[in-house]
Structures are given as C-alpha cells and as structure tokens.
Amino acid sequence: MNTALPLLSHHLRMRYEPVQSVWMLLSPEGVVQLNDSAAAIMRRCDGKHTVQAIVAELEDLFNTEGIASQVQSLIDEGTRRGWLV
C-alpha cells in the first residue's frame, strides 16, 4: 500500500462555494471545479495523511471498500498536473 504523503501545491488553495455547493481548486492560472469524490480526496492531501490512510478514511466514511485504485489515480493525475507534490 502506498505510504506517500501527498500535499496540495503551495500555489493552490481549495475553497468551498456554497452558492454552487462545490469545492473549487484555485490557482493563479484559473479555477478547477472538483466533484465530490475528488474534493474528498484532495482535502486530505495535507502532507500528513498517507495514501493508505486517505483510502482507509474514505472507505470508512462512505462505508465502501476497494477504492484504492481510484484514489491513487486521482493523486497521480493531481501530481501530473502539478496540483500535488
């Protein structure tokens, strides 16, 4: 299981937009609207939670199993796009 500690890039911040009921990822280049699943994962990328811990917390929170590959995919994509370090 992955023990990396993903961290949101210091160039970005997340903000909840209550009017639209969505989480936004804000950067100098623009805004990315996150779906609920992506927001739940990204909010836990604080450099303190391992990927394994994020998976375990989300599986417990949503009473599900087997989401490790989806979580890792989003973290990989976020890293590729420079959202995560």
HUHULIN-V620349 format. One record per residue. N is the residue number from 1. RES is the residue in one letter. PHI is phi as a letter, one per 20 degrees, with the letter a starting at -180 (NA if undefined). D_LAST is the distance of its C-alpha to the last C-alpha in Angstrom with 1 decimal. Layout:
# HUHULIN-V620349
N/RES/PHI/D_LAST + N/RES/PHI/D_LAST
This chain:
# HUHULIN-V620349
1/M/NA/18.4 + 2/N/f/14.6 + 3/T/d/13.7 + 4/A/f/9.9 + 5/L/d/8.6 + 6/P/f/5.9 + 7/L/c/5.3 + 8/L/f/6.4 + 9/S/g/5.9 + 10/H/f/9.0 + 11/H/e/10.8 + 12/L/d/11.2 + 13/R/b/13.4 + 14/M/d/15.1 + 15/R/b/18.8 + 16/Y/e/21.6 + 17/E/d/24.5 + 18/P/f/27.6 + 19/V/f/29.9 + 20/Q/e/28.0 + 21/S/l/26.8 + 22/V/c/23.2 + 23/W/e/19.7 + 24/M/d/18.2 + 25/L/d/14.8 + 26/L/d/15.8 + 27/S/c/14.6 + 28/P/g/16.9 + 29/E/e/17.6 + 30/G/q/18.7 + 31/V/c/18.4 + 32/V/d/17.4 + 33/Q/e/19.5 + 34/L/e/18.1 + 35/N/f/20.6 + 36/D/g/21.2 + 37/S/f/19.4 + 38/A/f/16.1 + 39/A/f/16.5 + 40/A/f/17.3 + 41/I/f/14.2 + 42/M/f/11.8 + 43/R/f/13.8 + 44/R/e/13.1 + 45/C/e/9.3 + 46/D/d/10.0 + 47/G/m/8.7 + 48/K/d/12.4 + 49/H/d/13.0 + 50/T/f/12.6 + 51/V/g/12.7 + 52/Q/g/16.3 + 53/A/f/16.9 + 54/I/f/15.5 + 55/V/g/17.9 + 56/A/f/20.7 + 57/E/f/20.5 + 58/L/f/20.6 + 59/E/f/23.3 + 60/D/f/25.3 + 61/L/f/24.8 + 62/F/d/25.9 + 63/N/l/28.3 + 64/T/b/27.1 + 65/E/b/26.0 + 66/G/m/24.3 + 67/I/d/21.2 + 68/A/g/18.7 + 69/S/f/18.6 + 70/Q/f/18.1 + 71/V/f/15.2 + 72/Q/f/13.6 + 73/S/f/14.4 + 74/L/f/12.8 + 75/I/f/9.5 + 76/D/f/10.0 + 77/E/f/11.2 + 78/G/f/8.5 + 79/T/f/6.0 + 80/R/g/9.2 + 81/R/e/9.9 + 82/G/n/7.0 + 83/W/f/6.9 + 84/L/c/3.8 + 85/V/c/0.0
